[in-house]
Amino acid sequence: SPNPAPPTHPPLRAPAPPSTAVSRSRFLTKRVRSSPIINDIDEVTMQEAACLDEYLVPIRLDIDLEGHRLRDTITWNKNEKNLTPEQFSEILVDDLEIPGAFVPVIANIIRTQVDGYDADTQAMKEDSDHRVIIKLNIHVGNTSLVDQFEWDISCPQNNPENFARTLCQELGLGGEFISAISYSIRGQLGWHIKTMTFTEAPLKPIESPVRTGNLDKWAPSIENLTDQEMEKKIRDQDRNARRMRRLANA
């Protein structure tokens, strides 16, 4: 039978969108929470859930509805048993004070992306070196982070969330960067794993732990931009992301 064609360019490599801000009015007036509070789970159920392996899936939300736009990135545990996408969506909508019509849309996006994500690394456990290049292009507020580094998929000790926390601590970045970085890493890892059989040019073996060439390319770059500069940068990147999706679907 003929060999399958390699997958097209991944949409997950597009820059992580800046998150929609929480409404500040919630801190000025006392409100009655309308979303469900998950407090009726018995201890046995919680212990059973705690024994399940955590399987985090990167989720991207970019929704225009009823005059509101929601942009956010999260990671969702595929083995989550105590919180449904609908319950999470209700809580998120309540926090952001956006219309309830967002609830089923958000839940459907989460379920669709969870069902379509597969990043099984079991086949690489015997590989001593399976490095890929991870690229970050993340905006939070008026701060932009650009970076790239090598990541060994076959190493079980490598954890995107731990890496993101350490990187943000070293660079003095806020907590919103942590979720955006881990989302971006997991999305790219899923793509690399899915296309592993089509890779014909693996990275060169490591001869020295110290990098000697192109050092500027392998260091984080942080920019503090004005509102106008950030809007222009996001517009340009959105335009480029749409172009890449059109090419991928052609």
Secondary structure, 3 states (H helix, E strand, C coil): CCCCCCCCCCHHHCCECCCCCCCHHHHCCCCCCCCCCCCCCCHHHHHHHHCCCCCEEEEEEEEEECCEEEEEEEEEECCCCCCCHHHHHHHHHHHHCCCCCHHHHHHHHHHHHHHCCCCCCHHHCCCCCCEEEEEEEEEECCEEEEEEEEEECCCCCCCHHHHHHHHHHHHCCCHHHHHHHHHHHHHHHHHHHHCHHHCCCCCCCCCCCCCCCCHHHHCCEEEECCHHHHHHHHHHHHHHHHHHHHHHHC
